[in-house]
């Protein structure tokens, strides 16, 4: 992951991946964002707990 942003008002998590793709994940609770950011492996946490669990929209 290149960068991660989170909007607690809308529960939207936005991730820019190293390949340049940017995706928005809707309905992500603040706890999941906090756990992602404090995880020793962001990629492993993402794949296990976020990737296929929330509605996704590709931004670019």
C-alpha distances in whole Angstrom, upper triangle without the diagonal:
4,6,7,11,14,18,20,23,21,19,16,13,11,7,6,4,5,9,9,10,10,11,13,14,18,20,17,19,19,19,16,14,15,15,11,11,14,13,13,10,8,7,11,12,10,12,15,15,13,13,16,18,17,19,16,16,15,15,15
4,7,11,14,17,20,23,22,20,17,14,11,8,5,5,5,9,8,10,10,12,14,16,19,21,19,21,20,21,18,15,17,17,14,13,16,15,15,13,11,11,15,15,13,15,18,18,16,16,19,21,20,20,18,17,15,15,14
4,7,10,14,17,19,18,17,14,11,8,6,5,7,8,11,10,11,9,11,12,14,17,19,16,18,17,18,16,13,14,15,12,11,14,15,16,14,11,12,15,15,13,16,18,18,15,15,19,20,18,19,17,16,15,14,14
4,7,11,13,16,15,13,11,7,6,5,6,9,11,14,13,12,10,10,10,11,14,15,13,14,13,15,13,9,11,13,10,9,12,13,15,14,10,12,15,13,11,14,17,15,13,14,17,17,16,17,14,15,14,13,15
4,7,10,12,12,11,8,6,5,6,9,12,15,17,15,14,11,10,9,11,12,14,12,13,11,14,12,9,11,13,11,10,14,15,18,17,13,15,18,16,13,17,19,16,14,15,18,18,15,16,14,15,15,13,15
4,6,9,9,7,6,5,6,9,12,15,18,20,18,16,13,12,9,10,10,11,9,10,8,11,10,7,10,12,11,10,14,16,19,18,14,16,18,16,14,17,18,16,13,15,18,16,14,15,14,15,15,15,17
4,5,6,6,5,7,8,12,15,18,21,23,21,19,15,14,11,11,10,10,9,10,9,12,12,10,12,15,14,14,17,19,22,22,18,20,22,19,17,20,21,18,15,17,19,18,15,15,15,15,17,16,19
4,5,5,7,9,12,15,18,21,24,26,24,22,18,16,13,12,11,10,9,8,6,10,11,9,11,14,14,14,17,19,22,22,19,21,23,19,18,21,21,18,16,18,20,18,15,16,17,18,20,19,22
4,6,8,11,13,17,20,23,26,28,26,24,20,18,14,14,11,10,11,10,10,13,14,13,15,18,18,18,20,23,26,26,23,24,26,23,21,24,24,21,18,21,22,20,17,17,17,18,20,19,23
4,5,9,11,15,18,21,25,26,24,21,17,15,11,11,8,8,9,9,10,14,14,13,15,18,17,18,21,22,26,25,22,23,24,21,19,22,22,19,16,18,19,17,13,13,14,14,17,16,20
4,7,10,13,17,19,23,24,22,20,16,14,10,8,6,5,5,6,7,10,10,9,12,14,14,15,18,19,23,22,18,20,21,18,16,18,19,15,13,15,16,14,11,11,12,14,16,16,20
4,6,10,13,16,20,21,19,16,13,10,6,6,5,6,6,8,9,12,11,10,13,15,14,15,18,19,22,21,17,18,20,17,14,17,18,15,12,13,15,13,10,10,10,11,13,13,16
4,7,10,13,16,18,16,14,11,8,6,5,7,8,6,9,9,12,10,7,11,13,11,11,15,16,19,17,13,14,16,14,11,14,15,13,10,11,13,12,10,10,10,11,12,12,15
4,7,10,13,15,13,11,7,6,4,6,9,11,10,13,13,15,13,10,13,15,12,13,16,17,19,17,14,14,17,15,12,15,17,15,11,12,14,14,12,12,10,9,10,9,11
4,6,10,11,10,8,6,5,7,8,12,14,12,15,15,16,13,11,14,15,11,12,15,15,17,15,11,11,14,13,10,13,15,14,11,11,14,15,13,13,11,11,10,10,11
4,7,8,6,6,4,7,9,11,15,18,16,19,18,20,17,14,17,18,14,14,18,17,18,16,13,12,16,15,12,14,18,17,14,13,16,18,16,16,13,12,10,9,9
4,5,5,5,6,8,11,13,17,20,18,20,20,21,18,16,18,18,14,15,18,17,17,14,11,10,14,14,11,13,16,16,14,12,16,18,17,17,14,14,11,12,11
4,5,7,9,12,15,17,21,23,21,24,23,24,21,19,21,20,17,16,19,18,18,15,13,11,15,16,14,15,19,19,17,15,19,21,20,21,17,17,14,14,13
4,6,9,12,15,17,21,24,23,26,26,26,23,21,24,23,19,20,23,21,21,18,16,14,17,19,16,16,20,21,18,16,19,22,21,21,17,16,13,13,11
4,6,10,13,16,20,23,22,25,24,26,23,21,23,23,20,20,23,22,23,20,17,15,19,20,17,18,21,22,19,17,19,22,20,20,16,14,11,10,8
4,7,10,13,16,20,19,22,23,24,21,19,22,22,19,19,23,22,23,19,16,15,18,18,15,16,19,19,16,14,16,19,17,16,12,11,7,8,6
4,7,10,13,17,16,19,19,21,18,16,19,20,17,17,21,21,22,19,16,15,18,18,14,16,19,18,15,13,16,17,15,14,10,9,6,5,5
4,7,10,13,13,16,17,19,16,14,18,18,15,17,20,20,22,19,15,14,17,16,12,14,17,15,12,10,12,14,11,10,7,6,4,5,7
4,6,10,10,13,14,17,14,13,16,17,15,16,20,20,22,20,16,16,18,16,13,15,17,15,11,11,12,12,9,8,6,5,6,7,10
4,7,7,10,12,14,11,11,15,15,13,15,18,18,21,19,15,15,17,14,11,13,14,12,8,8,10,9,6,6,5,7,9,10,13
4,6,9,11,14,12,12,15,16,15,17,20,20,23,22,18,18,19,17,14,16,16,13,10,11,11,10,6,5,6,8,11,13,16
4,6,9,11,10,11,14,15,15,17,19,20,23,22,19,19,20,17,15,16,16,13,10,12,12,10,7,7,10,12,15,16,20
4,7,8,7,7,11,11,11,13,16,16,20,18,15,16,17,13,12,14,14,10,8,11,12,9,7,9,10,13,16,17,20
4,5,5,7,9,10,11,13,15,16,19,19,16,18,18,14,13,16,15,11,10,14,15,12,10,13,14,17,19,20,23
4,5,5,6,9,10,11,12,14,18,18,15,18,18,14,14,17,16,13,12,16,17,15,13,15,17,19,21,21,24
4,5,5,6,8,10,11,12,16,16,14,17,16,13,13,16,15,11,12,15,17,14,14,17,18,21,23,23,26
4,5,5,6,9,10,10,14,14,11,13,13,9,9,12,11,8,8,12,13,11,11,14,15,18,20,21,23
4,5,5,6,9,10,13,13,10,13,14,10,10,13,13,10,9,12,15,13,12,15,15,17,18,19,21
4,5,5,6,8,12,13,11,14,14,11,12,15,15,12,12,15,18,16,16,19,19,21,22,22,25
4,5,5,6,10,10,9,12,12,8,10,13,12,10,11,14,16,15,15,19,19,21,23,23,25
4,6,5,9,8,6,9,9,6,7,10,10,9,9,12,15,14,14,17,17,19,20,20,22
4,6,8,9,7,10,12,9,10,13,14,12,12,15,18,17,17,20,19,21,21,21,23
4,7,9,8,12,12,10,12,15,15,13,14,17,20,19,20,22,22,24,24,25,26
4,5,6,9,9,7,9,12,12,11,13,15,18,18,19,22,21,24,24,25,26
4,6,9,9,9,11,13,13,14,15,17,20,20,22,25,24,26,26,27,27
4,5,5,6,9,10,11,12,13,14,17,18,19,22,21,23,23,24,24
4,6,5,6,9,10,10,11,12,15,16,17,19,18,20,19,20,21
4,5,5,6,9,10,10,10,13,15,16,18,17,19,18,19,20
4,5,5,6,8,10,10,13,14,16,19,18,20,20,22,23
4,6,5,6,7,9,12,12,14,17,16,19,20,21,23
4,6,5,5,6,9,10,11,14,13,16,16,18,19
4,6,6,5,8,9,11,14,13,16,16,19,20
4,6,7,8,9,12,15,15,18,19,22,23
4,6,8,7,9,13,13,17,18,21,22
4,6,5,6,9,10,13,15,17,19
4,6,7,9,8,11,12,15,17
4,6,8,8,12,14,17,19
4,7,9,13,15,18,20
4,6,10,13,15,18
4,7,10,13,16
4,7,9,12
4,6,9
4,6
4
